Amino acid sequence: MESINNIPIKKPRIVAIVQGRMSSSRLPGKVLKDIYGLPMLAWVIQRSCLTQSLDEVVVATTVDPSDDPIQTFCESQGFSVFRGDSLDVLDRYYQAAKQFEADVVVRLTADCPLIDPGIIDETVAAFFETKADFAANRLPPPWKRTFPIGLDTEVCSFAALQQAWKKADQPYQREHVMPYLYEEEGRFRVHVVNHDPDYGHYRWTVDTPEDLVLIRQIIDQLGGRMDFSWKDVLVLQEKAPELFTVNASVKHKTMRDVDERLNHK
């Protein structure tokens, strides 16, 4: 614990919350699909644990019985797990953050096995350096992104998350967790981490069977290492672009895409 004039200063507790469920519409059960001998979720958790900034990584799944396998897997591996609302993901995040006593929340998703520890650390550092309420390395369309899809990292204060939880009343705001924090200019202090050159058109996430084929090819090419960086994937993309054509036709979802059941809650 740091101190000023011998007065202890509590270090903010930074908790990454990884959302995931089994009932994906385009690739059911994707979060536990095998990639080089490990479930995809394990790649996300273990790579996130390579960061310097996180105090804990928590999986936030739903109370639906279909997600029992996620809890079983997490408990078998000693991973922290929280179960919450199936549709209101903002509530799930808020309740998980409260239970695990987060001062700062890092939002990650279970379909991004190439998530980069260095980018997480960079985004967390930018959050503190700019005194932001919300920092991210991308915003969804219609905003621009410069990092590949699949490296998405969002960081916010617990206070900002709590305010969103109390005030967000649109279905897309509840499902996509953070829109209330950045969609209206001036509502919160927002900082976006960008990269030059722009690689925002590359797709390294898993939403479809084609995406899963690509990720398996990438990790196979990298020898199943857990400690690769996103720059290693970038080198592979530029050296062997033919590998990356398998999911070229996949359309990424937008912030406004929501589960229809939310409209009837």
Salt bridges, closest charged atoms under 4 A:
ASP55 OD2 - LYS11 NZ 3.60
GLU56 OE1 - ARG13 NH2 2.37
ASP68 OD1 - ARG83 NH1 2.81
ASP85 OD2 - LYS265 NZ 3.05
ASP88 OD2 - ARG174 NH2 3.11
ASP103 OD2 - LYS10 NZ 2.71
ASP111 OD2 - LYS30 NZ 3.08
ASP116 OD2 - ARG47 NH2 3.95
ASP133 OD1 - ARG189 NH2 3.04
ASP152 OD2 - ARG138 NE 3.10
ASP152 OD1 - ARG145 NH2 2.45
GLU154 OE1 - ARG107 NH1 3.07
GLU154 OE2 - ARG138 NH1 2.69
GLU183 OE2 - ARG187 NH1 3.96
GLU184 OE1 - ARG187 NH2 2.83
ASP198 OD2 - LYS144 NZ 2.46
ASP207 OD2 - ARG26 NH2 2.42
ASP207 OD1 - LYS30 NZ 3.02
ASP211 OD2 - ARG203 NH2 2.76
ASP227 OD1 - ARG225 NE 3.11
ASP232 OD2 - ARG225 NH2 3.61
ASP259 OD2 - ARG21 NH1 3.92
ASP259 OD2 - ARG261 NH2 2.68
